[in-house]
Amino acid sequence: MMIRVCTGALALLVAGCGSSPATRYYTLTPVRPPGKTVDSGEPIRIGRVNILARLDRDSLVERSGSGALKIIDSDRWAGPLDAMIRSTVAEELRDRLSSDEVYLPGDYIPAGPSRFINLNIL
């Protein structure tokens, strides 16, 4: 009787250890422009990134045709989404404008006028 109980428990344990899909991590990359724009304007400061609450999560969110949202637990962002958006936008602006005068929060910003960008992700 004890052997049957142990065998049954072992079978349940093995069945419960099924494999789940591997977690994949994603990051954002800038879109490389076909050409550069010369910008002699004031420095650009990247400010706040406001993300719609239903999208601001570790897992990727996919919208279906019916308006429903699907949260994909096995597909995750590699870091905080707002920080990735901010740094990707800064990198793309530097490429497009041929300028190193694009600043992120925490960067030293020289005195004088500057342009300021806040982003709203809907």
N, C-alpha and C positions, 0 to 999 in steps of 0.2 A: 504494500500500500504506500509506504513512504517513497519507494522508487517512482511510482506513478505520479505522486504529488510533485516530486523534484523534477521529473521529466516534463510534466505539464507546465511548471513554473519556468523552466528553462526555455520551453517552446514559446511561451508568451513573451519572455524577455527578448529572445531573438527576433520575434515578429515585431516587437515595439521598436527595434533599433533599425528600422528601414531608413534608407538614405533620403535626405531632402535635397532639393536642387542647390547647387553651389551658388553662393552669393557673389554677384558681380558688382563691381564698383565703377562709377562713372564720374567724369569731370567735364568741365566745359572748356572748349578751345575757341579762340577767336577765329573769325572768318577772315582769311587773308584777302585784302583788296587787290584788284587787278593793277591798280596804280596808286600813287601817293598823291595826297593833296598838300600843298604848302600852306601852312597856317602860321601867320605871324601874330596871331592874337594873344590874348592874355593866358596865363597858365590855367589849366582846368583842374578843378577839385572834384573828385568823385565822392559824393556824400552818402546819404542813406539809401538803402535798398529795402523797399517795402514789398513784401511778397504776400499774396493772398493766402490767408491762413490755411485753407484746404490744400494748398500746394507746398507749403513750407514744412516739409517733413524729411526724414532720412531716406525713406523709400521713394522711388519714382512713382509719379501719378500719371495715369493715362486716361484720356477722355474718350469715351466710346461715342458712336454716332447718335445714340439715344440721349445723350447728355449725362449719362452716368459716369462716375469716376471709378477707376480701378486702381487700387494701391498694390504695387508689385513688390512684395516683401523681399524677393531674391535679387532685385535690382535696386541698388542704393547709391546715394551720392557719396563721393569720397571725402567730403567735408561739409561744413555749413554752407548751405546754398547761397545765402546772401553774400558771404565772403568770396565764394567762387564767381558769382555774377560780377561783383565789384572789381575783382582783379582781372577778369576776362575783358570787361568793358575798358578798363584802363589800358590793358595790353593792346587791344584793337585800336583804340584812339591813338596810342603812341605810333603804331604802324601806319595808320591812315593819314595822320597829320605830320609825320616825320618830325615828331617833337618828343622830347623827354620831359616836357613840362605838364605831365598828367600826374596828379598826386592822389594818394589814398589816405584815409584817416590814419593818423600816426606819423605820416611823412613830415619832414621839415618843409614848410612852405615859405618861400621868400616873401618879404614884405611887398605890399603893392596890390593893385587890383587883380582879381582873378575871376574866372567863370566857375560856376558851381552847378553840378548835376546831381539831382536826386532821381532815383528810378522807382517806378511803380510797376510791379510784375503782376499782371492779372491772368 
